[in-house]
Amino acid sequence: MLAQAGIVSVGQLRALGAVAAFVKVRACCGGKASLNFLWALEGALSGRPWQEVARSQRASLLLALDHHRRNDPR
């Protein structure tokens, strides 16, 4: 799904960040990416399991996602 959204390197993923990459993937792939995908992206960037990210950063990632959508509603 990342490749379909044009994200083909770790550098691109790091530059975008988990939230922007998630939004880009959802837009490209018809909304098929679940929130677990967002947790997994953040986990990949931070070197932690997605389950840990889901427990410890769920609220902050959801707030960042909401903020991103409000400021870039594409």
LINLIN-V947372 format. One record per helix or strand. SS is the DSSP state (alpha for helix, beta for strand). FROM is the first residue (numbers start at 0). TO is the last residue. If there is no record, write none. Layout:
<<SS & FROM & TO> <SS & FROM & TO>>
This chain:
<<alpha & 9 & 15> <alpha & 17 & 27> <alpha & 34 & 45> <alpha & 49 & 70>>
